């Protein structure tokens, strides 16, 4: 039986990904910073709740010890993410208003979080017969798209969020090269209606989570080091 850990999973895409993978037969650890919310969400799905804050080394290491004690891990989904540059009124903090503190806050979750997770959980994944890592990225991480007039993302004014997700893509490439026995891929779920974007997305969480769940089931001879959405490969 496949054991999967999803960070930031008490709501939104993480929660729906957990639902889909449980339906596919996975044992799912539902990771959440808020212990009570995590317990409620896990109880609703039949998942295992685990407190994990990807910005805190001690929290990540504690979760790794618990999961190791319980039997190990096959799939890690780095889903936890924030976008503090997005205002409740639909405005976006752009380059003119960008601060180092905003970049630091965004990177601590979106970019440094996956590194903390990989550092702690790689020993467990390497013991699996079919280890997989899914890094949840964004189409805004595509340098070629954002740089090209008329392409999706070109008109987006923010810096911190797309920069953090571009780092996620580089992390994906470099870890995939370093650990060829693990299928490690970056996934763009699409513009999904979640709390992250103040529910402005154009697709449902079920639609957005489908590609994450699919890539979580990548077989040992499947792709690695890729950047994909539901339709196929995306340009870096």
ROTI-817753 format. One line per 4 residues: number of its first residue (from 1); their letters; for each residue x negated, y negated, z negated of C-alpha. Coordinates in steps of 0.02 Angstrom, whole numbers, plus 50000, padded with zeros to 5 digits. Layout:
BEGIN
NUM> a> X/Y/Z  ...
END
This chain:
BEGIN
1> xxxx> 50000/50000/50000  49935/49827/50047  49909/49702/49906  49919/49518/49952
5> xxxx> 49888/49356/49858  49967/49194/49919  49919/49027/49842  50045/48888/49823
9> xxxx> 50185/49014/49843  50323/48963/49722  50411/48866/49862  50405/48823/50047
13> xxxx> 50299/48919/50170  50209/49018/50035  50372/49078/49959  50445/49127/50127
17> xxxx> 50284/49214/50178  50294/49314/50018  50474/49362/50060  50426/49422/50234
21> xxxx> 50276/49521/50175  50372/49604/50035  50499/49657/50166  50352/49729/50265
25> xxxx> 50299/49833/50116  50163/49726/50036  50138/49707/49851  50128/49517/49834
29> xxxx> 50047/49411/49700  50139/49246/49705  50013/49112/49655  50074/48952/49574
33> xxxx> 49998/48810/49472  50158/48798/49369  50174/48960/49272  50361/48948/49240
37> xxxx> 50405/48904/49420  50296/49045/49478  50383/49170/49365  50554/49116/49425
41> xxxx> 50503/49126/49608  50420/49295/49586  50572/49365/49496  50683/49309/49639
45> xxxx> 50577/49400/49768  50514/49550/49671  50336/49484/49678  50203/49477/49543
49> xxxx> 50179/49304/49469  50003/49241/49439  49950/49070/49381  49817/48996/49493
53> xxxx> 49761/48818/49522  49644/48813/49672  49565/48652/49609  49505/48736/49449
57> xxxx> 49363/48862/49449  49413/48941/49283  49592/48967/49343  49534/49049/49505
61> xxxx> 49410/49163/49416  49540/49213/49288  49662/49262/49426  49526/49362/49513
65> xxxx> 49491/49460/49354  49676/49500/49330  49698/49560/49509  49537/49662/49502
69> xxxx> 49596/49744/49341  49764/49784/49421  49685/49874/49568  49611/49750/49692
73> xxxx> 49659/49646/49843  49679/49675/50030  49745/49509/50094  49712/49330/50039
77> xxxx> 49821/49190/50106  49752/49017/50070  49915/48923/50082  49906/48793/49942
81> xxxx> 49896/48618/50017  49935/48436/49983  49959/48279/50088  49953/48128/49971
85> xxxx> 49934/48012/50120  50118/48041/50163  50237/47920/50079  50415/47960/50029
89> xxxx> 50474/47828/50152  50392/47912/50300  50239/47800/50306  50063/47870/50318
93> xxxx> 49906/47798/50240  49793/47769/50388  49611/47723/50413  49633/47541/50360
97> xxxx> 49697/47590/50187  49598/47751/50163  49498/47769/50003  49366/47893/49952
101> xxxx> 49476/47944/49806  49618/47993/49924  49495/48095/50027  49426/48177/49870
105> xxxx> 49600/48222/49806  49652/48296/49974  49492/48393/50000  49491/48465/49825
109> xxxx> 49648/48565/49863  49645/48586/50052  49460/48614/50087  49371/48655/49924
113> xxxx> 49517/48764/49866  49490/48897/50001  49304/48899/49961  49339/48928/49776
117> xxxx> 49460/49066/49823  49341/49151/49943  49198/49141/49820  49302/49228/49686
121> xxxx> 49395/49355/49792  49268/49410/49922  49203/49550/49810  49380/49620/49797
125> xxxx> 49415/49601/49983  49254/49689/50028  49314/49844/49935  49473/49851/50041
129> xxxx> 49489/49966/50191  49575/49829/50292  49534/49658/50218  49616/49502/50290
133> xxxx> 49605/49316/50253  49731/49191/50323  49688/49008/50305  49840/48897/50332
137> xxxx> 49783/48755/50443  49874/48626/50550  49882/48570/50731  49815/48404/50664
141> xxxx> 49650/48496/50635  49624/48511/50822  49491/48382/50866  49525/48397/51052
145> xxxx> 49712/48368/51032  49696/48222/50912  49564/48140/51024  49665/48154/51185
149> xxxx> 49802/48027/51227  49968/48110/51259  49922/48269/51165  50013/48323/51005
153> xxxx> 49937/48236/50855  49852/48095/50951  49965/47962/50878  49952/48023/50699
157> xxxx> 49866/47883/50599  49811/47977/50443  49633/48032/50409  49625/48134/50248
161> xxxx> 49747/48274/50289  49687/48314/50466  49505/48299/50411  49536/48423/50270
165> xxxx> 49616/48546/50389  49476/48526/50515  49361/48581/50374  49474/48732/50348
169> xxxx> 49447/48777/50531  49258/48766/50513  49266/48870/50353  49364/48999/50451
173> xxxx> 49234/49011/50589  49084/49018/50474  49157/49146/50353  49217/49254/50498
177> xxxx> 49038/49259/50564  48966/49292/50392  49088/49433/50350  49127/49527/50512
181> xxxx> 49211/49667/50415  49351/49549/50360  49481/49480/50481  49477/49291/50443
185> xxxx> 49589/49175/50544  49661/49000/50537  49847/48980/50567  49955/48832/50617
189> xxxx> 50132/48869/50555  50209/48724/50652  50301/48569/50593  50406/48654/50461
193> xxxx> 50533/48572/50346  50453/48580/50172  50423/48470/50021  50249/48436/50089
197> xxxx> 50318/48330/50231  50471/48269/50135  50576/48394/50235  50543/48302/50398
201> xxxx> 50491/48460/50492  50586/48522/50643  50585/48709/50605  50639/48819/50461
205> xxxx> 50522/48898/50335  50568/49068/50405  50507/49013/50577  50349/48934/50507
209> xxxx> 50305/49079/50394  50322/49209/50532  50149/49177/50607  50068/49177/50434
213> xxxx> 50148/49344/50392  50100/49414/50562  49917/49365/50543  49917/49435/50366
217> xxxx> 49949/49604/50446  49801/49595/50566  49726/49769/50586  49540/49807/50562
221> xxxx> 49511/49798/50750  49611/49637/50767  49551/49459/50801  49442/49361/50683
225> xxxx> 49375/49183/50684  49527/49120/50781  49642/48969/50767  49820/49013/50819
229> xxxx> 50002/48965/50812  50157/49064/50857  50121/49046/51044  49938/49093/51043
233> xxxx> 49766/49013/51029  49746/48828/50991  49602/48718/51051  49475/48677/50918
END
